[in-house]
Amino acid sequence: NNRFEVTEAGYYRVEANFNTFASYTATNSYEINIEINGLPVKYSKWNHIGSGQINRAVTTVEALSPGDYIQISVRGGSAFSINYATELTSFVVERIR
């Protein structure tokens, strides 16, 4: 189901990033969002300028309870392909307390 489901109450560090396969010249806006229970809580969004790969990263610390879930969404002003290599695109959840 492409989401992380919380089983223990606590504070969680959530980190997500993506990188594209190709170089793009479109000056559209691209964003990555962290969502808790379907609602956005943190995002990174800005226009792509010049020529090159698109990369966005976002991190947050959230107090979560059992049953909460975390999802990541990515949106762009034009079509693009995400590089699925784990060193370039990732979704990390760590219970820190």
Backbone hydrogen bonds, N-H to C=O, Kabsch-Sander energy under -0.5 kcal/mol:
donor,donor_aa,acceptor,acceptor_aa,energy
4,F,70,I,-2.4
5,E,3,R,-0.5
6,V,4,F,-0.5
6,V,68,D,-2.9
10,G,64,L,-2.2
12,Y,62,E,-2.8
13,R,94,E,-3.1
14,V,12,Y,-0.5
14,V,60,T,-3.0
15,E,92,V,-2.6
16,A,58,V,-2.5
17,N,90,S,-2.2
18,F,56,R,-2.1
20,T,54,I,-1.5
21,F,81,S,-1.9
24,Y,52,G,-2.8
30,Y,46,W,-2.0
31,E,75,R,-2.9
32,I,44,S,-1.7
33,N,73,S,-3.1
34,I,42,K,-2.9
35,E,33,N,-0.5
35,E,71,Q,-3.0
36,I,39,L,-2.7
37,N,35,E,-0.5
37,N,69,Y,-2.9
39,L,36,I,-1.9
41,V,34,I,-2.8
42,K,34,I,-1.3
44,S,32,I,-2.0
46,W,30,Y,-1.6
48,H,28,N,-2.7
52,G,24,Y,-1.5
56,R,18,F,-1.6
58,V,16,A,-2.5
60,T,14,V,-2.2
62,E,12,Y,-2.4
64,L,10,G,-3.1
64,L,62,E,-0.6
67,G,6,V,-2.5
68,D,65,S,-2.3
70,I,4,F,-2.8
71,Q,35,E,-2.5
73,S,33,N,-1.9
75,R,31,E,-2.2
77,G,29,S,-1.9
83,N,19,N,-3.5
84,Y,82,I,-0.6
88,L,85,A,-2.0
89,T,85,A,-2.3
90,S,17,N,-1.7
92,V,15,E,-3.3
94,E,13,R,-2.4
96,I,11,Y,-2.7
96,I,94,E,-0.6
97,R,11,Y,-1.2
